[in-house]
């Protein structure tokens, strides 16, 4: 049964801003928090909204959920629960787990699932079931899946739990549904993940043995039916799914754990080495993006390293003796992670891989952890305060990179004569190069400025008059657009026309060409 709770709103002020450089791109970093809380586990959605848990320094077992919308911090919980490890979707819905206060040996491991839809807090699960670990996920429609223990028994005063009936649940359209029904021994249906197609994947043990190694096969739910993806005599677990229905997981091959990939019809073994990918203790290091690229952390015998599957090959991103952990990947293939230095175990720094090079984002000698990256390249993490202690939330926003490109106004003409006082159409070619594809420019962002006069691309019935054409006969497709002049008073003579635009990835474009203004 759903339970509704009131919320408490609280605002504070952003306190610190700085600039750091990542190759050609600047990042503006802001310390979001400056409060009496130990903050942890930040998440960020594609709209730049950040959510995290904060522990009251005066009451170490009292945690609450906070959000930051770009200007204000809001405390959304005040319900006498120990609220922790929130997740946020691109609609701003937030899900987390919580235990009742005061924490005792009987309720410490009994964590319920809560959802905040922007207005109301709802308890999604039943008080009759036990929920534990990080077994809950949310998609952009606000649908939530989790694993609940039925018929449980607990080792006294510990969080070790065994169950005859661990089942998968789904909250959708304001109703909670039990997805799985079959009883299975030991741990049952565990570790669900959900995508925006409302497909759910999880692992389910089907074999006996030591409790730690009870990891069986991977299953998928497609709104109406459950199908088994993997079926072998080994152990498969920690499945993740993207919005195309592609699934990745860690599976035992008889020697160690390897990475496997399911494209909707067949299974591919991504790795084949003599160490665990990822180590079974850290299965949640495995992430997949909507391009089918996978990232994970694994111990290769000398250190914990970050590995990346590009869709065709595996790339080892790091190669050191440090502890590289918590990798996250966005849909552009950009990866962030935290590295704990082997010779300074209290020092963890944040690193970024942009698809070709790796850059260290922090260098403050403190503990920087739990990085996350959204599809716009914004990064959040937990870092040190002014005293060097951890527990503050940091937010880094990339400044757009400007690319200088070649343009040709009135291709084929020389000089480029324009009578700007008459409303005429001027063709403008933005030229591609080996390093730059002009077709990626968004036509509606194009402006052509001559002194103080700004011209725009002609628009007809919501379509901009641009097309691809090899304007300079170099074998590369250029972007050819039609710009209309206006009745403006500009003195005759030679002037520089400046074109500015933006690409689909948010890169800024700058180009110049000489024009002759004629009466």
MIVEXTOR-27940 format. One line per 3 residues: number of its first residue (from 1); their letters; for each residue x, y, z of C-alpha. Coordinates in pm, whole numbers. Layout:
NUM) a) X,Y,Z ~ ...
***
This chain:
1) xxx) 0,0,0 ~ 125,349,-85 ~ 190,591,199
4) xxx) 195,968,154 ~ 424,1198,351 ~ 460,1574,380
7) xxx) 791,1740,292 ~ 1000,2018,440 ~ 1156,2277,209
10) xxx) 1485,2443,292 ~ 1705,2670,83 ~ 2065,2777,109
13) xxx) 2323,2964,-100 ~ 2593,2838,-334 ~ 2924,2947,-187
16) xxx) 3229,2876,-404 ~ 3307,2894,-775 ~ 3626,2818,-966
19) xxx) 3749,2739,-1316 ~ 3954,2437,-1418 ~ 4067,2335,-1765
22) xxx) 4011,2013,-1955 ~ 4217,2040,-2274 ~ 4040,2292,-2501
25) xxx) 3735,2301,-2280 ~ 3687,2498,-1960 ~ 3483,2364,-1669
28) xxx) 3322,2595,-1419 ~ 3309,2415,-1085 ~ 3087,2517,-795
31) xxx) 3078,2390,-441 ~ 2707,2341,-391 ~ 2697,2268,-18
34) xxx) 2835,2441,287 ~ 2626,2303,567 ~ 2624,2098,885
37) xxx) 2587,1776,687 ~ 2813,1501,564 ~ 2698,1470,204
40) xxx) 2732,1162,-16 ~ 2609,973,-324 ~ 2521,1264,-555
43) xxx) 2329,1201,-878 ~ 2261,1441,-1166 ~ 2003,1425,-1445
46) xxx) 2026,1567,-1796 ~ 1855,1889,-1683 ~ 2134,1954,-1433
49) xxx) 1922,1881,-1124 ~ 2134,1724,-849 ~ 2019,1498,-564
52) xxx) 2219,1353,-272 ~ 2197,1228,84 ~ 2310,1441,375
55) xxx) 2389,1314,725 ~ 2333,1555,1012 ~ 2673,1600,1181
58) xxx) 2502,1623,1521 ~ 2305,1301,1460 ~ 2512,1054,1253
61) xxx) 2223,812,1195 ~ 1984,1075,1062 ~ 2010,1114,686
64) xxx) 1792,1324,457 ~ 1754,1377,82 ~ 1849,1710,-79
67) xxx) 1815,1852,-431 ~ 1977,2143,-613 ~ 1804,2297,-918
70) xxx) 2080,2534,-1024 ~ 2000,2807,-774 ~ 1843,2662,-457
73) xxx) 1898,2362,-233 ~ 1582,2189,-114 ~ 1555,1936,167
76) xxx) 1274,1706,55 ~ 1256,1461,346 ~ 1145,1512,704
79) xxx) 960,1190,778 ~ 1154,1034,1069 ~ 1338,797,842
82) xxx) 1705,735,770 ~ 1692,835,400 ~ 1984,739,177
85) xxx) 2124,670,-172 ~ 1878,862,-392 ~ 1840,821,-769
88) xxx) 1690,1087,-1000 ~ 1543,1056,-1350 ~ 1525,1315,-1627
91) xxx) 1172,1414,-1519 ~ 1298,1508,-1173 ~ 1140,1211,-992
94) xxx) 1354,1080,-706 ~ 1363,734,-550 ~ 1558,624,-244
97) xxx) 1565,373,40 ~ 1497,452,405 ~ 1493,285,747
100) xxx) 1273,393,1035 ~ 1430,591,1317 ~ 1561,525,1572
103) xxx) 1778,259,1410 ~ 1776,-72,1597 ~ 1899,-422,1518
106) xxx) 1543,-512,1415 ~ 1485,-232,1164 ~ 1837,-137,1048
109) xxx) 1820,-369,749 ~ 1449,-315,684 ~ 1479,-42,423
112) xxx) 1168,72,240 ~ 1143,229,-105 ~ 1021,591,-137
115) xxx) 937,805,-440 ~ 918,1184,-467 ~ 732,1307,-779
118) xxx) 798,1677,-723 ~ 498,1720,-494 ~ 450,1418,-271
121) xxx) 656,1145,-105 ~ 513,796,-149 ~ 620,468,12
124) xxx) 605,219,-274 ~ 658,-113,-99 ~ 469,-299,168
127) xxx) 561,-301,537 ~ 531,-679,516 ~ 842,-716,298
130) xxx) 1210,-658,360 ~ 1415,-446,119 ~ 1791,-428,128
133) xxx) 2105,-311,-56 ~ 2082,-101,-374 ~ 1811,-309,-536
136) xxx) 1596,-30,-683 ~ 1601,163,-1011 ~ 1386,432,-1179
139) xxx) 1327,525,-1545 ~ 1235,860,-1700 ~ 860,786,-1676
142) xxx) 886,757,-1298 ~ 842,380,-1304 ~ 1038,208,-1028
145) xxx) 1155,-151,-990 ~ 1303,-316,-683 ~ 1359,-651,-512
148) xxx) 1169,-735,-194 ~ 1230,-1023,41 ~ 933,-1242,131
151) xxx) 954,-1518,391 ~ 1279,-1375,526 ~ 1490,-1460,823
154) xxx) 1782,-1256,948 ~ 2098,-1354,1133 ~ 2052,-1178,1471
157) xxx) 2207,-831,1497 ~ 2349,-850,1144 ~ 2244,-740,798
160) xxx) 2301,-1088,657 ~ 1969,-1193,511 ~ 1841,-1511,356
163) xxx) 1508,-1561,187 ~ 1304,-1831,24 ~ 1111,-1576,-182
166) xxx) 1292,-1271,-320 ~ 1066,-1114,-582 ~ 1082,-829,-834
169) xxx) 826,-549,-803 ~ 730,-267,-1041 ~ 560,62,-957
172) xxx) 391,194,-1272 ~ 87,414,-1336 ~ 38,468,-960
175) xxx) 12,95,-896 ~ 256,-160,-757 ~ 278,-495,-936
178) xxx) 467,-808,-840 ~ 653,-906,-1158 ~ 790,-1244,-1049
181) xxx) 592,-1516,-873 ~ 799,-1833,-863 ~ 972,-1925,-536
184) xxx) 1341,-2001,-574 ~ 1591,-2106,-309 ~ 1838,-1883,-137
187) xxx) 1851,-1524,-262 ~ 1576,-1533,-527 ~ 1520,-1259,-789
190) xxx) 1777,-986,-728 ~ 1940,-667,-857 ~ 1679,-540,-1108
193) xxx) 1747,-263,-1359 ~ 1487,-85,-1577 ~ 1508,112,-1901
196) xxx) 1276,367,-2066 ~ 1100,89,-2259 ~ 991,-49,-1917
199) xxx) 1203,-358,-1973 ~ 1344,-502,-1650 ~ 1649,-726,-1617
202) xxx) 1773,-910,-1308 ~ 1969,-1214,-1199 ~ 1822,-1521,-1033
205) xxx) 2013,-1808,-873 ~ 1923,-2154,-997 ~ 2207,-2354,-843
208) xxx) 2316,-2455,-498 ~ 2645,-2397,-320 ~ 2800,-2132,-102
211) xxx) 2569,-1837,-38 ~ 2822,-1587,-176 ~ 2841,-1768,-508
214) xxx) 2467,-1814,-553 ~ 2442,-1616,-876 ~ 2258,-1780,-1160
217) xxx) 2111,-1659,-1486 ~ 1989,-1331,-1635 ~ 1619,-1270,-1699
220) xxx) 1427,-994,-1878 ~ 1068,-873,-1839 ~ 904,-713,-2145
223) xxx) 586,-566,-1992 ~ 396,-896,-2024 ~ 637,-1192,-2034
226) xxx) 957,-1303,-1862 ~ 1235,-1449,-2077 ~ 1564,-1607,-1979
229) xxx) 1863,-1443,-2150 ~ 2153,-1650,-2022 ~ 2145,-2022,-1948
232) xxx) 2461,-2207,-1856 ~ 2620,-2406,-1576 ~ 2800,-2102,-1435
235) xxx) 2704,-1781,-1259 ~ 2568,-1464,-1423 ~ 2474,-1152,-1225
238) xxx) 2473,-771,-1197 ~ 2283,-710,-1521 ~ 2234,-356,-1658
241) xxx) 2013,-252,-1951 ~ 2007,50,-2183 ~ 1717,214,-2367
244) xxx) 1772,-3,-2676 ~ 1723,-322,-2477 ~ 2095,-408,-2479
247) xxx) 2206,-590,-2165 ~ 2549,-630,-2005 ~ 2645,-842,-1706
250) xxx) 2930,-1016,-1527 ~ 2941,-1392,-1577 ~ 3163,-1676,-1460
253) xxx) 3333,-1872,-1741 ~ 3473,-2154,-1531 ~ 3789,-1963,-1443
256) xxx) 3691,-1608,-1350 ~ 3424,-1344,-1413 ~ 3401,-1193,-1762
259) xxx) 3179,-929,-1928 ~ 2892,-1040,-2151 ~ 2673,-835,-2386
262) xxx) 2324,-915,-2520 ~ 2208,-716,-2824 ~ 1847,-837,-2817
265) xxx) 1910,-1155,-3012 ~ 2254,-1299,-2933 ~ 2512,-1298,-2654
268) xxx) 2870,-1177,-2704 ~ 3154,-1248,-2460 ~ 3328,-910,-2439
271) xxx) 3630,-1005,-2226 ~ 3845,-1318,-2203 ~ 4131,-1285,-1954
274) xxx) 4257,-1438,-1629 ~ 4107,-1190,-1380 ~ 3756,-1092,-1270
277) xxx) 3567,-839,-1487 ~ 3448,-679,-1268 ~ 3540,-834,-933
280) xxx) 3227,-993,-791 ~ 3238,-772,-482 ~ 3212,-462,-699
283) xxx) 2961,-568,-963 ~ 2786,-232,-960 ~ 3095,-83,-1125
286) xxx) 2948,-219,-1449 ~ 2767,49,-1655 ~ 2623,60,-2008
289) xxx) 2517,363,-2214 ~ 2259,395,-2490 ~ 2527,342,-2756
292) xxx) 2599,-4,-2618 ~ 2935,104,-2472 ~ 3032,-52,-2140
295) xxx) 3263,61,-1860 ~ 3379,-122,-1549 ~ 3655,-147,-1290
298) xxx) 3861,-466,-1246 ~ 4167,-582,-1055 ~ 4422,-707,-1310
301) xxx) 4677,-841,-1062 ~ 4866,-518,-998 ~ 4594,-258,-944
304) xxx) 4232,-165,-997 ~ 4193,-34,-1350 ~ 3916,119,-1564
307) xxx) 3815,-71,-1877 ~ 3597,46,-2166 ~ 3416,-153,-2434
310) xxx) 3364,74,-2734 ~ 3123,-158,-2911 ~ 3397,-333,-3103
313) xxx) 3700,-362,-2875 ~ 3808,-335,-2510 ~ 4031,-43,-2412
316) xxx) 4217,-24,-2081 ~ 4177,340,-1978 ~ 4406,338,-1673
319) xxx) 4734,159,-1604 ~ 4874,227,-1258 ~ 4910,83,-907
322) xxx) 4626,295,-769 ~ 4265,206,-693 ~ 4054,327,-990
325) xxx) 3688,286,-901 ~ 3326,395,-950 ~ 3336,454,-1328
328) xxx) 3034,625,-1485 ~ 2964,674,-1856 ~ 2732,904,-2052
331) xxx) 2582,851,-2397 ~ 2875,1033,-2563 ~ 3117,778,-2424
334) xxx) 3271,1019,-2173 ~ 3379,844,-1852 ~ 3445,976,-1501
337) xxx) 3584,785,-1204 ~ 3758,826,-870 ~ 4117,715,-809
340) xxx) 4254,650,-461 ~ 4631,691,-468 ~ 4829,386,-355
343) xxx) 5083,597,-164 ~ 4818,826,-13 ~ 4507,623,78
346) xxx) 4326,930,211 ~ 4369,1108,-122 ~ 4117,1034,-400
349) xxx) 4093,1242,-716 ~ 3839,1264,-1000 ~ 3940,1182,-1359
352) xxx) 3766,1227,-1696 ~ 3815,1032,-2019 ~ 3667,1216,-2318
355) xxx) 3697,939,-2573 ~ 4063,995,-2655 ~ 4249,1144,-2358
358) xxx) 4236,1129,-1979 ~ 4242,1441,-1762 ~ 4264,1480,-1385
361) xxx) 3983,1712,-1279 ~ 4069,1756,-911 ~ 4402,1799,-736
364) xxx) 4333,1910,-381 ~ 4486,1629,-175 ~ 4149,1542,-24
367) xxx) 3892,1270,-63 ~ 3698,1315,-390 ~ 3448,1036,-449
370) xxx) 3118,920,-604 ~ 3148,1096,-942 ~ 2852,1109,-1181
373) xxx) 2825,1253,-1534 ~ 2516,1343,-1736 ~ 2469,1350,-2113
376) xxx) 2559,1721,-2127 ~ 2898,1655,-1968 ~ 2808,1803,-1629
379) xxx) 2988,1625,-1345 ~ 2910,1599,-972 ~ 3109,1444,-691
382) xxx) 3176,1461,-318 ~ 3490,1653,-224 ~ 3666,1814,72
385) xxx) 3560,2129,254 ~ 3788,2419,347 ~ 3947,2208,622
388) xxx) 4030,1928,380 ~ 3758,1701,512 ~ 3515,1522,280
391) xxx) 3143,1570,263 ~ 3066,1860,25 ~ 2893,1841,-313
394) xxx) 3075,1982,-617 ~ 2924,2053,-960 ~ 3131,2107,-1276
397) xxx) 2971,2248,-1593 ~ 3160,2244,-1924 ~ 3192,2571,-2108
400) xxx) 3123,2527,-2481 ~ 3430,2482,-2697 ~ 3461,2726,-2990
403) xxx) 3581,2586,-3323 ~ 3711,2817,-3593 ~ 3590,2702,-3935
406) xxx) 3617,2822,-4292 ~ 3312,2981,-4454 ~ 3248,3100,-4808
409) xxx) 2987,3370,-4866 ~ 2842,3352,-5216 ~ 3054,3051,-5323
412) xxx) 3214,3098,-5663 ~ 3204,3478,-5653 ~ 3496,3713,-5598
415) xxx) 3455,3967,-5456 ~ 3153,3886,-5237 ~ 2942,4188,-5325
418) xxx) 2626,4246,-5121 ~ 2361,4517,-5144 ~ 2242,4487,-4788
421) xxx) 1970,4753,-4825 ~ 1768,4523,-5048 ~ 1605,4205,-4919
424) xxx) 1793,3947,-5118 ~ 1903,3590,-5051 ~ 2273,3525,-4989
427) xxx) 2416,3172,-5004 ~ 2664,3095,-4725 ~ 2869,2775,-4720
430) xxx) 3014,2640,-4395 ~ 3301,2420,-4506 ~ 3381,2077,-4364
433) xxx) 3734,1958,-4299 ~ 3898,1633,-4197 ~ 3851,1735,-3832
436) xxx) 3508,1900,-3862 ~ 3174,1789,-4008 ~ 2968,2097,-4099
439) xxx) 2653,1884,-4134 ~ 2641,1859,-3752 ~ 2556,2231,-3725
442) xxx) 2202,2315,-3610 ~ 2066,2555,-3880 ~ 1846,2757,-3645
445) xxx) 2154,2862,-3444 ~ 2331,3019,-3743 ~ 2378,3395,-3747
448) xxx) 2576,3611,-3993 ~ 2683,3948,-3853 ~ 2806,4242,-4062
451) xxx) 2897,4526,-3831 ~ 2584,4567,-3613 ~ 2347,4390,-3852
454) xxx) 2267,4025,-3775 ~ 2119,3803,-4045 ~ 1948,3467,-3994
457) xxx) 1892,3160,-4207 ~ 1563,3173,-4400 ~ 1289,2965,-4243
460) xxx) 987,2835,-4435 ~ 716,2628,-4267 ~ 947,2543,-3974
463) xxx) 1220,2426,-4213 ~ 1546,2614,-4249 ~ 1686,2659,-4601
466) xxx) 2003,2457,-4561 ~ 2129,2156,-4752 ~ 2444,1950,-4783
469) xxx) 2666,2021,-5081 ~ 3036,2003,-5169 ~ 3075,2378,-5212
472) xxx) 3452,2379,-5259 ~ 3489,2048,-5447 ~ 3718,1885,-5192
475) xxx) 3515,1567,-5163 ~ 3360,1663,-4826 ~ 2997,1759,-4777
478) xxx) 2955,2118,-4660 ~ 2650,2294,-4517 ~ 2502,2546,-4764
481) xxx) 2243,2783,-4616 ~ 2039,3073,-4753 ~ 2053,3395,-4552
484) xxx) 1824,3692,-4617 ~ 1949,4051,-4594 ~ 1750,4331,-4431
487) xxx) 1700,4701,-4495 ~ 1999,4832,-4301 ~ 2219,5137,-4323
490) xxx) 2578,5018,-4367 ~ 2841,5226,-4543 ~ 2984,5092,-4865
493) xxx) 3321,4921,-4857 ~ 3490,4598,-4755 ~ 3387,4451,-4420
496) xxx) 3431,4125,-4230 ~ 3120,3910,-4194 ~ 3119,3687,-3885
499) xxx) 2925,3362,-3874 ~ 2839,3196,-3544 ~ 2651,2872,-3487
502) xxx) 2626,2566,-3263 ~ 2659,2195,-3336 ~ 2434,1916,-3219
505) xxx) 2685,1842,-2941 ~ 2686,2204,-2821 ~ 3018,2311,-2975
508) xxx) 3033,2677,-3077 ~ 3128,2758,-3437 ~ 3304,3074,-3553
511) xxx) 3386,3166,-3913 ~ 3477,3484,-4104 ~ 3474,3596,-4466
514) xxx) 3529,3927,-4646 ~ 3228,4097,-4808 ~ 3197,4414,-5018
517) xxx) 2897,4632,-4937 ~ 2771,4805,-5251 ~ 2504,5075,-5281
***
